[in-house]
Amino acid sequence: MPDPSPPTGTRAPRRISWDLLRVVAVFAVMLGHVTHQGALLHPELVGYPFRVTAQFGAAILLVISAYFVCASLRKGEPRRWLWNRIARLVPAYLVAVIVTYVVARYATIRFSGLPFPPGLSGFLFGVPQGPPTDPSPWYVPTGADLLANLGMVQEWGWRYELFYYLDGAYWTLPVQLMAFTAAALLWPRRWRTHRLTVGLLWALVLVPLFLRFVVFDPLSTPKLAETFFYGLGLHRVHVFAIGIAIWLWAKRRLAHWHLALFLLAACAAQDLQVFPFHQSLPNDPERWPSAIGFAIMVLLVCLAARGPDWRFPGLARIAPAVTWLAGISYGLYLVHQELGYILARALLNVGVPGWLRLPIVLAAAVLAGWAVTAGVERPVHRWLTARRDRREKPGKPQVKDSEPVSVGGAS
């Protein structure tokens, strides 16, 4: 998500603080998925030495994303800035969807003890015949799932059992793209005064809460209303609001007391949106570790935004590794969850214990994330943006990203 760009014509020193925050958030997402969410979806995937039951990583990545939308959008033409974001995010996502689908088709049929449908088209889209022979069968994805995930419309159909997510982390992509589009449309408007901007930020925090808890009731919300609420990303717009508020504060355009109110409201909104019944349900993360983790990380984002860079003793030694991991965080996000579950089950089948399974899954996710970043995200982004630059022949060069985008997952 965050893609800090230096001022035009100069290159600002890279700040380790942002890279460290991104890496902590991404690994919080990964560890939560592998050690906690995996066992909820597939009860056999247990035995890890610990469980991370707090949910705050994806929300923090979205906060950082919103902050750097402001930092980068003001330095480029909005349409070209938006194309830059699309060229960075979408091609790698589409490749990850196709790879995940093919791997999941093979693995889930095998894990369930089902026969493979004959032929290539049968393998890719056919329905395996017969009941599963494995006591813990896995859902076999279908062609409809593939199309829905490629089109990023999963959220609009899974409640009606029309299609399902191939990977639970994919929900952030359409939310990100809608947020980027809205930012590009609103940024150049003359009526966008400071007062109206701040009012819009408060609306992003309060209106979704009003809709969810006053207009509707979480216990009896109609399925259609819930689909629109989540499909439009209204359950997460408060994190974009707080990211923008932190940027305004860092630029001395928002008072300390006003930011404090935003922080309190955002933490309350995060707790209400994640735990609408005011307690964690069996399939939820733990409530208070999630709330406390989110609050601490938001405060650290504030320190990174306005304070000096974090050049602590010893941090310089790991700075290259932190920077490298931050640079592949988007690719890492795309491939760690469902493919990680599949690898964990394959390792379980050959008797690998949980304490060894965990580092293998994490290392494989890092390797796969690097492959997506180096093999798809960066080269395709360069190719797509270079083609547009040559076609438009702009008089003013578009500010380029100084580092890759990262996007948070679903935990």
C-alpha positions, 0 to 999 in steps of 0.5 A: 500500500504505502508507496512514498515518493520523493519530491520532484527532482530529488530522492529523499532518504528511505525511512526505515520506520515505514518499512518496519511498520509494513513488515510488522503488519504483513507478518501479523496478517500472515501469522494470524492466517496460518496459526489461527484462521487456518485451523478454523477453516481446516480443523486438521491444521493445528499443532503450531507452537503458538496462535496469533489471534489478534486482527489488526495487520490489514487495517494498519496496512490500509491506514498506511496506504491512505497516508501515502495516497495523499503523499504521492497523489499531490505530486502527479496528475490524478489520471496518470497516478491512478493508472500507475496504481492499477498497473501495479496492483491488477496484473500481479493479482490476476496472475496470483488468482490463476495460479491459486485456482490451478493449485487449489483445483489439484490440491483440494481434489487430492486432499478430499480423496476424489477422482480427477475429472478426465482431460485438461478441461475436466481438471480445470472446470469439471465436477469430481464424481463420488463422495469424498473419501477423506474425513476432512474434505476441502472445497473444490473451486469452480470455474464460476469462482475463477471468473468471480475472483478475476472480476473482483466481484466475490463479495457480491455473490458468496452470500447467495452461494453463487461463487466464493473467494479463492483466497480470503485475502482478496477482498482488499483489492476491490476496496483499494481500487475503489479508494484510489479511484475516489481519491483521483476523482476528488483530489483536483476539485476546487470545492475541496476545501480543508473544512469540507475535507475534514467533514468528509473524513468524519463522514467516512468514520460515522456514516457506516456506523450509522448505517450498520447500527442505527438504520440496520441491526447487525442481528437482522440486516437483510442479505442485500443490504449486507452485500452492498455494505461489504461490497462497497467496502464501507466496513473499512472506510474508517481506516482510510479516513484515519490515514488521511487525517494523520497525513493532514496532521503531519503537514500541520494542517490538523490540530493535535486535539482534532487528530486525537478525536480521530484516533479515538473514533477510528479505534472505536469504529474498528472495534465495532466493525470487526466485532458488531456483536460486542464480543468475539464469535467462535470464528472471530479473532480475540477482541481485546488483543485486536483492539489494543494491537490496532491502537498501538500500531496507529500511534506508531504510524503517527510517530513515523509520520511526524517524528524522526526516522527510527535509527535505533541501535541495532536496527541498521543491521537488519534494515536491508532485510526489512527493506527487502521484505517491505518491497515484496509485501504486496506479492507476499500478501497475494500468495500467503493465505490459501496457498499457505494452507495447501502447503501446510496440509501437504506437509501435515500429510507427510508427518511434518510437525507444527513447530517445523511446518510453521517456518516452512510455510512462512519461508515458502510464502516469502519465496513465492512473494518475491517471485510474484514481485520480481517476475510479474509486479515490477516488470509488468508495471514498468511495461504498462506505465512506459507504454502510456508515457510514450503514447501520451508524451506528457510535458511533465513527467509523472512522479514514479514510485520509489518502492512497490505497493503493498496491500493488506490481507483480511486479518 
